[in-house]
């Protein structure tokens, strides 16, 4: 079968389409004919050997797939690897039925990014009615969904950040009340100004460095910052427990991998979001449907922050 394979770590030039053996499903697995596979920022880190988890080469990357099984079931699934391929071995416990009315791009978008957004908003940051919520990278896959999920949970004000006017306009169209450029010198002041001069209750953050530090400074007493990535690749300053105590703040981390210890919650979350997509309450932003033969361009566009929403690969092309 055709698949994207990495045989050495490096830039986009190391991803190449090759002929590789079909995967052999183990107990509890089934073979899926892949219609689309998701492309995530984490894939670019994995390609460079800079991801939070270690990997061994050679490797077929890709952690999200949607397609059909031999018995005709349409499933979306998260896999440890192997998604950038015509076929993938998926674990039934990590697979979700895809209802009518949810296309392939949306089905994939609700996996790593959708489930992350759902867990951040509802379980980690615990957004409550009346909260003010900052969503960084609000035009991206997680952010674009988190803006809408926070609004659906009753957030009184959603403040988006995004790096270009076009991305900020997209965030506003998804329901954000205000949009801020994260490169603003005094981001703390900009976030508070966007909240009517008041500090904010919740920040969903995946950039790192000064963005994390200045977002933490913008939190009101009892505020919560949920940290789920470091796209800027710069560590924020160390958080002082005494500084947290002074304002009764909570800083938490989240990695979707740990949520798979609770498959029943993930199944509930996926079904809930899929139903919202099907009836129009939740909008998935397509970010590019790339032929698998153009996987390098997909990685270049994603790493260059030229994309919005959900990127996918089409293994048939």
C-alpha positions as CSV (number, residue, x, y, z in Angstrom):
1,X,0.0,0.0,0.0
2,X,1.0,3.7,-0.3
3,X,2.0,5.5,2.9
4,X,4.1,8.4,4.1
5,X,7.2,7.1,5.8
6,X,9.9,8.8,7.8
7,X,13.3,7.1,7.9
8,X,15.2,10.0,9.4
9,X,14.4,13.0,11.6
10,X,14.4,16.5,10.0
11,X,12.4,19.1,8.1
12,X,9.5,18.5,5.6
13,X,12.0,17.0,3.2
14,X,12.1,13.8,5.3
15,X,8.5,12.8,4.7
16,X,8.0,10.8,1.5
17,X,5.4,8.5,0.0
18,X,6.6,4.9,-0.3
19,X,5.2,1.4,-0.8
20,X,5.0,-0.3,2.6
21,X,3.4,-3.5,3.8
22,X,-0.2,-3.4,4.9
23,X,-0.6,-3.3,8.7
24,X,-1.8,-6.5,10.4
25,X,-4.5,-5.9,13.0
26,X,-3.9,-7.4,16.4
27,X,-6.5,-8.6,18.9
28,X,-9.1,-5.8,19.4
29,X,-8.1,-4.1,16.1
30,X,-9.7,-3.9,12.7
31,X,-8.4,-2.8,9.3
32,X,-9.7,0.5,8.0
33,X,-9.7,1.8,4.4
34,X,-8.6,5.3,5.1
35,X,-10.6,8.1,3.4
36,X,-8.8,11.0,5.1
37,X,-6.1,11.3,7.7
38,X,-5.5,14.3,9.9
39,X,-2.5,16.5,9.9
40,X,-1.6,18.1,13.3
41,X,1.1,20.4,14.6
42,X,2.3,17.5,16.7
43,X,3.2,15.7,13.5
44,X,5.8,18.3,12.7
45,X,7.3,18.0,16.2
46,X,7.4,14.2,15.9
47,X,9.1,14.5,12.5
48,X,11.8,16.5,14.1
49,X,12.1,14.2,17.2
50,X,10.9,17.1,19.3
51,X,7.5,15.7,20.4
52,X,6.6,15.0,24.1
53,X,6.7,11.2,23.4
54,X,9.7,9.4,21.9
55,X,9.4,7.5,18.6
56,X,11.4,5.0,16.7
57,X,12.2,5.0,13.0
58,X,11.1,4.0,10.4
59,X,7.7,5.5,11.1
60,X,4.5,6.1,9.3
61,X,3.1,9.2,11.1
62,X,-0.4,10.3,11.6
63,X,-2.7,9.9,14.6
64,X,-6.2,10.4,13.1
65,X,-8.1,8.5,10.4
66,X,-11.6,8.2,9.1
67,X,-12.8,5.5,6.7
68,X,-14.7,2.2,6.4
69,X,-14.1,-1.3,7.7
70,X,-14.5,-4.4,5.6
71,X,-18.0,-4.9,7.0
72,X,-19.0,-1.3,6.0
73,X,-18.9,0.6,9.2
74,X,-17.8,4.2,8.9
75,X,-15.5,5.0,11.8
76,X,-13.2,7.7,12.9
77,X,-10.3,6.7,15.1
78,X,-7.2,7.8,16.9
79,X,-4.1,5.7,16.3
80,X,-0.6,5.8,17.8
81,X,0.9,6.0,14.4
82,X,0.2,4.8,10.8
83,X,-2.5,7.3,9.8
84,X,-0.8,8.7,6.7
85,X,-1.6,5.6,4.7
86,X,-4.2,3.9,2.5
87,X,-5.0,1.5,5.3
88,X,-4.6,1.6,9.0
89,X,-5.1,-0.8,11.9
90,X,-7.4,0.8,14.4
91,X,-8.3,-0.2,18.0
92,X,-12.0,-0.6,18.5
93,X,-11.8,1.2,21.9
94,X,-10.3,4.3,20.2
95,X,-12.8,4.4,17.3
96,X,-16.1,6.3,17.0
97,X,-19.1,5.8,14.7
98,X,-19.5,8.7,12.3
99,X,-23.1,9.7,11.8
100,X,-24.7,10.9,8.6
101,X,-24.3,14.6,8.1
102,X,-20.6,14.6,9.2
103,X,-18.2,14.7,6.4
104,X,-14.7,13.2,6.4
105,X,-12.9,16.4,7.3
106,X,-15.3,17.1,10.2
107,X,-15.0,13.5,11.3
108,X,-11.2,13.8,11.6
109,X,-11.4,17.3,13.1
110,X,-13.4,16.0,16.1
111,X,-10.7,13.5,17.0
112,X,-7.4,14.9,18.5
113,X,-8.4,18.5,18.2
114,X,-12.1,18.2,18.9
115,X,-11.6,15.9,21.9
116,X,-8.8,18.2,23.2
117,X,-11.1,21.2,22.9
118,X,-14.0,19.4,24.6
119,X,-11.8,18.2,27.5
120,X,-10.1,21.6,28.0
121,X,-13.3,23.5,28.1
122,X,-15.4,21.1,30.2
123,X,-13.0,19.1,32.3
124,X,-9.7,21.0,32.7
125,X,-10.6,24.7,32.7
126,X,-14.2,23.9,33.9
127,X,-15.7,26.9,32.0
128,X,-18.9,28.1,33.8
129,X,-21.7,30.3,32.8
130,X,-20.6,33.9,33.1
131,X,-16.9,33.2,32.7
132,X,-14.6,35.3,30.4
133,X,-12.5,32.9,28.4
134,X,-9.3,33.6,26.4
135,X,-8.7,31.1,23.5
136,X,-5.2,31.4,22.0
137,X,-4.6,30.3,18.4
138,X,-8.3,30.6,18.0
139,X,-8.2,30.1,14.2
140,X,-6.5,26.7,14.6
141,X,-8.1,23.3,14.8
142,X,-8.4,23.2,18.6
143,X,-9.0,26.9,19.1
144,X,-11.8,27.2,16.5
145,X,-13.7,24.5,18.2
146,X,-12.9,25.7,21.7
147,X,-14.3,29.2,20.9
148,X,-17.7,27.6,20.1
149,X,-17.7,25.1,22.9
150,X,-16.9,27.8,25.5
151,X,-19.8,29.9,24.1
152,X,-22.1,26.8,24.3
153,X,-21.2,26.3,28.0
154,X,-22.4,29.9,28.7
155,X,-19.2,31.9,28.7
156,X,-20.1,35.6,29.0
157,X,-17.2,36.8,26.9
158,X,-14.9,34.8,24.6
159,X,-11.6,36.6,23.7
160,X,-9.7,35.1,20.8
161,X,-6.1,35.6,19.8
162,X,-4.7,35.0,16.3
163,X,-1.7,36.2,14.4
164,X,-3.3,37.8,11.3
165,X,-6.3,40.0,10.6
166,X,-7.9,37.3,8.5
167,X,-7.5,34.7,11.4
168,X,-8.9,37.2,13.9
169,X,-11.9,37.8,11.6
170,X,-12.5,34.0,11.4
171,X,-12.5,33.8,15.2
172,X,-15.1,36.5,15.4
173,X,-17.2,34.7,12.9
174,X,-17.1,31.6,15.1
175,X,-18.6,33.5,18.0
176,X,-15.7,35.3,19.8
177,X,-16.6,38.7,21.2
178,X,-13.1,40.2,20.7
179,X,-9.9,39.2,18.9
180,X,-6.4,40.3,19.9
181,X,-3.0,40.0,18.2
182,X,-0.8,37.8,20.5
183,X,2.3,39.7,19.3
184,X,1.0,42.8,21.1
185,X,3.8,44.0,23.4
186,X,1.6,44.2,26.5
187,X,-0.6,41.2,26.0
188,X,-1.8,41.3,29.6
189,X,-3.2,44.7,29.1
190,X,-4.7,43.9,25.7
191,X,-6.6,40.8,27.1
192,X,-7.9,42.8,30.0
193,X,-9.0,45.7,27.7
194,X,-10.8,43.1,25.5
195,X,-12.6,42.0,28.7
196,X,-13.9,45.5,29.5
197,X,-10.9,46.4,31.6
198,X,-11.3,43.4,33.9
199,X,-9.0,40.4,34.4
200,X,-10.2,37.1,32.8
201,X,-11.4,33.9,34.3
202,X,-10.0,31.2,31.9
203,X,-7.1,31.0,29.5
204,X,-6.6,28.1,27.0
205,X,-3.0,28.3,26.1
206,X,-0.7,26.4,23.7
207,X,2.0,28.8,22.7
208,X,4.5,29.1,25.6
209,X,7.0,31.7,26.4
210,X,5.8,35.3,26.9
211,X,2.3,34.4,25.8
212,X,1.9,32.0,28.7
213,X,3.5,34.4,31.2
214,X,1.4,37.5,30.2
215,X,-1.7,35.4,30.0
216,X,-1.2,34.2,33.6
217,X,-0.8,37.8,34.7
218,X,-4.2,38.6,33.1
219,X,-6.1,36.1,35.3
220,X,-8.5,37.3,37.9
221,X,-8.6,35.7,41.4
222,X,-9.7,32.0,41.1
223,X,-8.7,32.1,37.4
224,X,-7.6,29.0,35.5
225,X,-5.0,28.6,32.9
226,X,-5.1,25.3,31.0
227,X,-1.8,24.6,29.2
228,X,-1.9,22.0,26.3
229,X,1.1,22.7,24.0
230,X,4.1,24.8,23.3
231,X,3.9,25.8,19.6
232,X,6.4,28.6,20.2
233,X,8.9,26.1,21.6
234,X,10.0,28.6,24.3
235,X,9.4,27.5,27.9
236,X,7.5,30.1,30.0
237,X,9.0,31.3,33.2
238,X,8.7,29.0,36.2
239,X,5.4,29.4,38.0
240,X,5.8,30.3,41.7
241,X,3.4,28.5,44.0
242,X,3.3,31.6,46.3
243,X,2.3,33.7,43.3
244,X,-0.5,31.3,42.5
245,X,-1.6,31.4,46.1
246,X,-1.7,35.2,46.2
247,X,-4.5,35.2,43.6
248,X,-5.9,31.8,44.2
249,X,-5.0,30.7,40.6
250,X,-4.9,27.3,39.0
251,X,-2.5,26.3,36.3
252,X,-3.1,22.8,34.7
253,X,-1.6,20.8,31.9
254,X,-3.4,18.5,29.5
255,X,-2.3,15.8,27.1
256,X,-5.1,13.9,25.3
257,X,-3.2,10.6,25.6
258,X,-4.2,10.3,29.3
259,X,-7.9,10.7,28.4
260,X,-7.9,7.3,26.7
261,X,-7.9,5.7,30.1
262,X,-11.6,6.9,30.1
263,X,-12.9,5.6,26.8
264,X,-16.5,6.0,27.8
265,X,-16.0,9.7,28.3
266,X,-14.3,10.1,24.9
267,X,-17.2,8.2,23.2
268,X,-19.7,10.5,24.9
269,X,-17.7,13.6,23.8
270,X,-17.3,12.5,20.2
271,X,-21.0,11.6,19.9
272,X,-22.0,15.0,21.4
273,X,-19.8,17.0,19.1
274,X,-20.7,14.9,16.0
275,X,-24.4,15.6,16.7
276,X,-23.7,19.3,17.0
277,X,-21.9,19.3,13.7
278,X,-24.7,17.3,12.0
279,X,-27.4,19.8,13.1
280,X,-25.3,22.9,12.5
281,X,-24.6,24.0,16.1
282,X,-20.8,23.4,15.8
283,X,-18.8,24.5,12.8
284,X,-15.6,22.7,11.7
285,X,-13.3,25.0,9.7
286,X,-11.7,23.1,6.8
287,X,-8.0,24.0,6.6
288,X,-6.9,22.2,3.4
289,X,-7.6,18.8,1.8
290,X,-4.1,17.8,0.5
291,X,-3.3,14.9,-1.7
292,X,-1.0,12.5,0.2
293,X,1.5,13.1,-2.5
294,X,1.8,16.7,-1.3
295,X,2.4,15.9,2.4
296,X,5.5,18.0,2.4
297,X,3.5,21.1,1.4
298,X,1.0,20.4,4.2
299,X,3.8,20.2,6.8
300,X,5.4,23.4,5.4
301,X,2.0,25.3,5.5
302,X,1.3,24.1,9.0
303,X,4.7,24.9,10.4
304,X,4.7,28.2,8.7
305,X,1.3,29.1,10.4
306,X,-0.3,29.7,7.0
307,X,-3.3,27.6,7.8
308,X,-6.6,27.7,9.7
309,X,-8.8,25.0,10.9
310,X,-8.3,21.3,10.1
311,X,-5.8,19.9,7.6
312,X,-6.3,16.5,6.1
313,X,-4.5,14.2,3.6
314,X,-6.3,12.2,0.9
315,X,-4.5,8.8,0.6
316,X,-6.2,8.2,-2.8
317,X,-4.3,11.0,-4.4
